[in-house]
Amino acid sequence: MAFWRRKKDEFVSLGLGRAADDPTAEPQVEVETQPTPAMVAPVESAESSIRTPWQTSVLGLDLSIEQLQAQEAALEREFSARFRRAVASTRESLSEKIDAVFAGAKQIDATLLDELEEALIAADIGVPTTLHILETVRRGISRKEIDDIEKLKAAIKSELLSILLASEQQGVASETSVPENIAPYVMMIVGVNGVGKTTTIGKLAQRIKAEGNDVLICAADTFRAAASDQLAIWAERTGVPLIQQKQGTDPAAVLFDSMRAAKARGSDVLIVDTAGRLHNKSNLMAELEKMKRVAGREVEGAPHETLLVIDAVTGQNGLEQARQFLKIAGVTGIVLTKLDGTAKGGIAVAIAKELGLPIRYAGIGEKVDDLVVFDPETYVNSLFN
């Protein structure tokens, strides 16, 4: 499954324009001198800089159609298996409770539906969302469409999937919604401290870069000194340049320098870190609005996405954080981290239903490639035995 589906027309950026006998040659990019920002430009290790001629074919042009199809099928199977492992705790919690409800039940009655309601709420799907699901189920029962336990299970799965798919009609569900001639594609990342925001930025940068894109990171959280330090570690680890300034600098000024640098070097994607605090909402709102104005002046439609990072482990508390950020940050999508570390994975459904925003990415492990594109169908199928 492709992580980043917004591709450039210039094949040279994918390494396809290099001479066959010079696999390590890099395309030369002319970069304007920026007087104010301090740029951390990580140097790739010798091991990572040595490529074989075939490795430059990012699109797999050295493979046959059959090989590509087999490779894609294998990746899909691996992705489904990894996602299933990630939501194992939620599946065990939800399935055990639902199976316990259905155990010995021969007919669907009011008692069974009450117990089912408790099971769904316990998985952190939330009261409003659970009531919505059961109302749909009751309508199906009254119409004689649901008349046995298996059909009831299928109806619950169908309703969960419908909720997740409906959320993709709002916000930004895909990077392909922005015309490919607009660059850089600007992603603003928001969220409270401790939810995995910095890690998410590092993983996003690495995964987007790995698919042949030029990525730049902007360290605009100048309120917290540790934020820039943590980003600098991720920038060095992933080989992605970082634009940063001293603590206390106006975040909008850092963003302005980053936008100029991104355009000068021909970057495809600019990922922007922001202050992770909610205790002073008015100041944060003013700060984010100023940053959005600066971005919009430099690149049409920027920021193209404002992603809110939520820790799945916090469950309903994370949902309340999301409501607060929704009021002040103009959030367009959700990144759900630590999905592998909780039995409350049902929060994904609650977020989709109550906030009406698509879940763009999910963290399903500690490794760099454990940040994945959230797939509603895979998620719902993984929740049930």
C-alpha positions as CSV (number, residue, x, y, z in Angstrom):
1,M,0.0,0.0,0.0
2,A,1.5,3.4,-1.1
3,F,2.0,5.7,1.9
4,W,2.1,8.9,-0.2
5,R,0.0,9.1,-3.3
6,R,0.9,12.6,-4.5
7,K,3.6,12.2,-7.1
8,K,5.6,14.7,-9.1
9,D,5.8,14.6,-12.9
10,E,9.6,15.2,-12.8
11,F,11.0,11.7,-12.8
12,V,14.4,12.9,-12.1
13,S,13.4,13.5,-8.5
14,L,12.8,9.7,-8.3
15,G,16.3,8.9,-9.4
16,L,15.3,7.8,-12.9
17,G,17.3,10.5,-14.6
18,R,20.7,9.4,-13.3
19,A,23.3,7.9,-15.7
20,A,23.3,4.1,-15.6
21,D,27.0,4.1,-14.7
22,D,26.6,6.6,-11.9
23,P,24.0,5.3,-9.5
24,T,25.1,7.6,-6.7
25,A,24.9,10.9,-8.6
26,E,22.3,13.3,-7.1
27,P,20.4,15.9,-9.1
28,Q,21.8,19.4,-8.5
29,V,19.4,21.8,-6.9
30,E,20.1,25.5,-6.7
31,V,19.2,26.8,-3.2
32,E,18.8,30.5,-2.4
33,T,20.8,31.7,0.7
34,Q,18.5,32.3,3.7
35,P,20.1,34.8,6.1
36,T,18.0,34.0,9.2
37,P,17.4,30.3,9.7
38,A,19.8,27.9,11.0
39,M,19.5,24.7,9.0
40,V,20.4,21.3,10.2
41,A,21.3,19.4,7.1
42,P,21.8,15.8,8.2
43,V,24.4,13.9,6.2
44,E,23.5,10.4,5.0
45,S,25.7,7.6,6.2
46,A,28.0,5.9,3.8
47,E,25.8,2.8,3.9
48,S,22.6,4.7,3.0
49,S,24.3,6.6,0.2
50,I,25.5,3.6,-1.7
51,R,22.8,2.4,-4.0
52,T,22.7,-0.3,-6.6
53,P,21.4,0.6,-10.1
54,W,18.2,-1.2,-9.5
55,Q,17.5,0.6,-6.2
56,T,17.2,3.9,-8.1
57,S,14.1,2.5,-9.8
58,V,11.6,3.7,-7.2
59,L,8.7,2.8,-9.4
60,G,9.9,-0.8,-9.9
61,L,10.6,-0.4,-13.6
62,D,13.0,-3.3,-13.4
63,L,10.2,-5.7,-12.5
64,S,7.6,-7.5,-14.7
65,I,3.9,-6.8,-14.2
66,E,3.5,-10.2,-12.6
67,Q,6.3,-9.5,-10.1
68,L,4.9,-6.1,-9.3
69,Q,1.4,-7.6,-8.7
70,A,2.9,-10.3,-6.5
71,Q,4.9,-7.7,-4.5
72,E,1.8,-5.6,-4.0
73,A,-0.3,-8.5,-2.9
74,A,2.4,-9.5,-0.4
75,L,2.6,-6.0,1.0
76,E,-1.2,-5.9,1.4
77,R,-1.1,-9.2,3.3
78,E,1.7,-7.9,5.5
79,F,-0.1,-4.6,6.2
80,S,-3.3,-6.4,7.2
81,A,-1.4,-8.8,9.5
82,R,0.4,-5.9,11.2
83,F,-2.7,-3.9,11.6
84,R,-4.5,-6.9,13.0
85,R,-1.7,-7.4,15.6
86,A,-1.8,-3.7,16.5
87,V,-5.5,-3.8,17.5
88,A,-5.2,-7.2,19.1
89,S,-5.9,-5.8,22.6
90,T,-9.0,-4.0,21.4
91,R,-10.2,-7.0,19.4
92,E,-9.7,-9.3,22.5
93,S,-11.6,-6.9,24.7
94,L,-14.4,-6.2,22.2
95,S,-14.7,-9.7,20.8
96,E,-14.6,-11.4,24.2
97,K,-17.4,-9.1,25.5
98,I,-19.5,-9.5,22.4
99,D,-18.9,-13.3,22.3
100,A,-19.9,-13.4,26.0
101,V,-23.1,-11.5,25.1
102,F,-23.9,-13.9,22.3
103,A,-22.9,-17.1,24.1
104,G,-26.0,-19.2,24.5
105,A,-28.2,-16.6,23.0
106,K,-30.7,-18.1,20.6
107,Q,-32.7,-15.0,19.9
108,I,-32.2,-11.2,19.8
109,D,-34.0,-9.6,22.7
110,A,-33.9,-6.4,24.8
111,T,-31.5,-8.0,27.3
112,L,-29.0,-9.0,24.6
113,L,-29.0,-5.5,23.1
114,D,-28.4,-3.9,26.5
115,E,-25.4,-6.2,27.1
116,L,-24.2,-5.4,23.7
117,E,-24.4,-1.7,24.4
118,E,-22.2,-2.2,27.5
119,A,-19.6,-4.1,25.4
120,L,-19.4,-1.4,22.8
121,I,-19.0,1.4,25.4
122,A,-16.3,-0.6,27.2
123,A,-14.3,-0.6,24.0
124,D,-14.4,3.2,24.1
125,I,-16.6,3.5,21.1
126,G,-18.4,6.0,23.2
127,V,-22.0,6.5,24.3
128,P,-23.4,8.6,21.5
129,T,-21.8,6.4,18.8
130,T,-22.9,3.2,20.5
131,L,-26.5,4.5,20.7
132,H,-26.4,5.4,17.0
133,I,-25.2,1.9,16.1
134,L,-27.8,0.2,18.2
135,E,-30.6,2.4,16.8
136,T,-29.6,1.3,13.3
137,V,-29.5,-2.4,14.6
138,R,-33.0,-2.0,16.1
139,R,-34.4,-0.7,12.8
140,G,-33.0,-3.7,11.1
141,I,-34.6,-6.0,13.6
142,S,-38.0,-4.3,13.2
143,R,-37.8,-4.7,9.5
144,K,-36.9,-8.4,9.8
145,E,-33.6,-7.7,8.1
146,I,-31.7,-8.9,11.2
147,D,-33.1,-12.1,12.6
148,D,-30.1,-14.1,13.9
149,I,-26.8,-13.6,15.7
150,E,-24.5,-13.7,12.6
151,K,-26.6,-11.0,10.9
152,L,-26.4,-8.9,14.0
153,K,-22.6,-9.1,14.0
154,A,-22.5,-8.3,10.3
155,A,-24.8,-5.3,10.9
156,I,-22.5,-4.0,13.6
157,K,-19.4,-4.3,11.4
158,S,-21.3,-2.6,8.5
159,E,-22.3,0.3,10.7
160,L,-18.8,0.8,12.1
161,L,-17.4,0.9,8.6
162,S,-20.1,3.3,7.4
163,I,-19.2,5.7,10.2
164,L,-15.5,5.7,9.3
165,L,-16.2,6.1,5.6
166,A,-18.6,8.9,6.2
167,S,-16.0,10.9,8.0
168,E,-13.8,10.9,4.9
169,Q,-16.4,13.2,3.2
170,Q,-15.2,16.1,5.5
171,G,-11.8,17.6,6.2
172,V,-8.9,16.3,4.0
173,A,-9.1,12.6,3.3
174,S,-6.2,12.4,0.8
175,E,-3.2,14.4,-0.2
176,T,-4.3,13.9,-3.8
177,S,-7.1,16.5,-3.3
178,V,-4.4,19.2,-3.9
179,P,-3.3,19.7,-7.5
180,E,0.2,18.3,-8.1
181,N,1.5,21.6,-9.5
182,I,1.2,23.2,-6.1
183,A,4.3,22.8,-4.1
184,P,5.4,22.4,-1.4
185,Y,2.5,20.5,0.1
186,V,2.2,22.0,3.6
187,M,1.2,19.8,6.6
188,M,0.7,21.5,9.9
189,I,0.9,19.2,12.9
190,V,-0.9,20.1,16.2
191,G,-1.5,18.3,19.5
192,V,-0.7,18.5,23.2
193,N,2.7,17.5,24.5
194,G,3.2,13.8,25.1
195,V,0.9,12.4,22.5
196,G,3.7,11.5,20.1
197,K,3.7,14.6,17.9
198,T,7.4,14.8,17.4
199,T,7.7,11.1,16.6
200,T,4.8,11.4,14.2
201,I,6.6,14.2,12.3
202,G,9.8,12.2,12.1
203,K,8.0,9.1,10.8
204,L,5.9,11.1,8.3
205,A,9.1,12.7,7.0
206,Q,10.9,9.4,6.7
207,R,8.0,7.6,5.0
208,I,7.2,10.4,2.5
209,K,10.9,10.8,1.7
210,A,11.3,7.1,1.2
211,E,8.9,7.3,-1.8
212,G,11.1,9.7,-3.7
213,N,9.9,13.1,-2.4
214,D,12.0,16.0,-1.1
215,V,10.9,16.7,2.4
216,L,11.6,19.6,4.8
217,I,10.7,20.0,8.5
218,C,9.9,23.3,10.1
219,A,10.5,23.5,13.9
220,A,7.9,26.2,14.7
221,D,7.3,25.1,18.3
222,T,9.7,27.7,19.7
223,F,7.8,27.8,23.1
224,R,9.5,24.6,24.3
225,A,13.3,24.2,23.9
226,A,13.1,20.4,24.0
227,A,10.8,20.4,20.9
228,S,13.5,21.6,18.5
229,D,16.1,19.3,20.1
230,Q,13.8,16.2,19.6
231,L,13.1,17.2,16.0
232,A,16.8,17.7,15.3
233,I,17.4,14.1,16.4
234,W,14.6,12.8,14.1
235,A,16.0,15.0,11.2
236,E,19.4,13.6,11.6
237,R,18.1,10.0,11.9
238,T,15.9,10.3,8.7
239,G,18.2,12.5,6.7
240,V,15.6,15.3,6.3
241,P,16.7,18.9,6.6
242,L,15.3,20.9,9.5
243,I,14.7,24.7,9.7
244,Q,14.9,26.0,13.3
245,Q,15.7,29.1,15.2
246,K,16.4,30.0,18.8
247,Q,13.8,29.6,21.6
248,G,11.2,32.3,21.8
249,T,11.4,33.3,18.1
250,D,8.0,34.1,16.5
251,P,6.7,30.8,15.1
252,A,5.4,32.6,12.0
253,A,8.9,33.9,11.2
254,V,10.3,30.4,11.4
255,L,7.5,29.2,9.1
256,F,8.2,32.0,6.7
257,D,11.8,31.1,6.4
258,S,10.9,27.5,6.0
259,M,8.4,28.2,3.2
260,R,11.1,30.2,1.3
261,A,13.7,27.5,1.8
262,A,11.2,24.8,0.7
263,K,10.4,26.7,-2.5
264,A,14.1,27.5,-3.2
265,R,15.2,23.8,-2.9
266,G,12.1,22.6,-4.8
267,S,10.8,20.6,-1.8
268,D,7.6,18.5,-2.4
269,V,6.5,18.5,1.2
270,L,6.9,20.8,4.2
271,I,6.0,19.4,7.6
272,V,5.4,22.0,10.3
273,D,5.6,21.4,14.1
274,T,3.5,23.7,16.3
275,A,3.3,24.5,20.0
276,G,1.7,21.7,22.0
277,R,-0.3,23.5,24.6
278,L,-3.9,24.3,25.4
279,H,-3.7,26.2,28.6
280,N,-3.7,29.5,26.8
281,K,-6.2,28.9,24.0
282,S,-6.5,32.5,22.8
283,N,-2.7,32.9,22.3
284,L,-2.4,29.6,20.6
285,M,-5.3,30.4,18.3
286,A,-3.8,33.7,17.4
287,E,-0.4,32.0,16.8
288,L,-1.9,29.3,14.5
289,E,-4.0,31.8,12.6
290,K,-0.9,34.0,11.9
291,M,1.0,30.9,10.7
292,K,-1.8,30.0,8.4
293,R,-1.8,33.5,6.9
294,V,1.9,33.3,6.3
295,A,1.7,29.9,4.7
296,G,-1.2,30.9,2.5
297,R,0.6,34.0,1.2
298,E,3.6,31.9,0.1
299,V,1.8,28.8,-1.4
300,E,-1.7,28.6,-2.7
301,G,-4.1,26.9,-0.3
302,A,-1.5,26.3,2.4
303,P,-1.6,24.7,4.9
304,H,-3.1,22.0,2.9
305,E,-3.6,19.8,6.0
306,T,-3.8,20.5,9.7
307,L,-3.4,17.1,11.4
308,L,-4.2,16.6,15.1
309,V,-2.2,13.9,16.8
310,I,-4.2,12.0,19.4
311,D,-2.9,9.3,21.8
312,A,-5.2,6.3,21.5
313,V,-4.3,5.2,25.0
314,T,-6.1,8.2,26.5
315,G,-9.4,7.1,25.1
316,Q,-12.2,9.5,25.7
317,N,-9.8,12.1,27.2
318,G,-8.2,12.2,23.7
319,L,-11.6,12.9,22.2
320,E,-12.0,15.9,24.5
321,Q,-8.6,17.2,23.5
322,A,-9.7,16.9,19.9
323,R,-12.9,18.9,20.6
324,Q,-10.7,21.7,22.0
325,F,-8.3,21.8,19.1
326,L,-11.2,21.6,16.7
327,K,-12.3,25.0,18.0
328,I,-9.0,26.8,17.6
329,A,-6.9,25.0,15.0
330,G,-9.1,24.2,12.0
331,V,-8.2,20.6,12.1
332,T,-8.7,18.7,8.8
333,G,-7.7,15.1,9.9
334,I,-6.5,12.9,12.7
335,V,-3.3,10.9,13.4
336,L,-4.1,8.2,16.0
337,T,-0.9,7.1,17.8
338,K,-0.1,4.1,20.0
339,L,-3.0,2.1,18.6
340,D,-1.0,-1.0,19.4
341,G,-0.8,-0.2,23.1
342,T,-4.4,0.0,24.2
343,A,-7.6,-2.0,24.5
344,K,-9.5,1.3,23.8
345,G,-8.9,1.2,20.0
346,G,-12.7,1.8,19.5
347,I,-11.9,5.5,20.1
348,A,-11.2,5.6,16.3
349,V,-14.9,5.1,15.6
350,A,-15.9,7.7,18.3
351,I,-13.6,10.3,16.8
352,A,-14.9,9.7,13.3
353,K,-18.5,9.9,14.4
354,E,-18.4,12.7,16.9
355,L,-15.9,14.9,15.1
356,G,-16.7,14.1,11.6
357,L,-13.0,14.1,10.6
358,P,-11.1,11.4,8.7
359,I,-8.4,9.4,10.5
360,R,-5.4,9.9,8.2
361,Y,-2.7,7.9,9.8
362,A,-2.3,5.4,12.7
363,G,0.7,4.5,14.8
364,I,0.9,0.7,15.2
365,G,4.3,0.2,16.6
366,E,7.7,1.8,17.5
367,K,9.5,1.4,14.1
368,V,9.6,4.1,11.5
369,D,7.3,2.2,9.1
370,D,4.8,1.5,11.8
371,L,3.1,4.8,11.0
372,V,0.6,3.7,8.4
373,V,-2.2,5.1,6.3
374,F,-5.4,4.4,8.2
375,D,-7.7,2.0,6.3
376,P,-11.3,1.8,7.6
377,E,-12.0,-1.6,6.2
378,T,-8.8,-3.2,7.5
379,Y,-9.5,-1.6,10.9
380,V,-13.0,-2.9,11.2
381,N,-12.1,-6.4,10.0
382,S,-9.3,-6.4,12.5
383,L,-11.6,-5.7,15.4
384,F,-13.5,-9.0,15.0
385,N,-12.4,-12.6,15.3
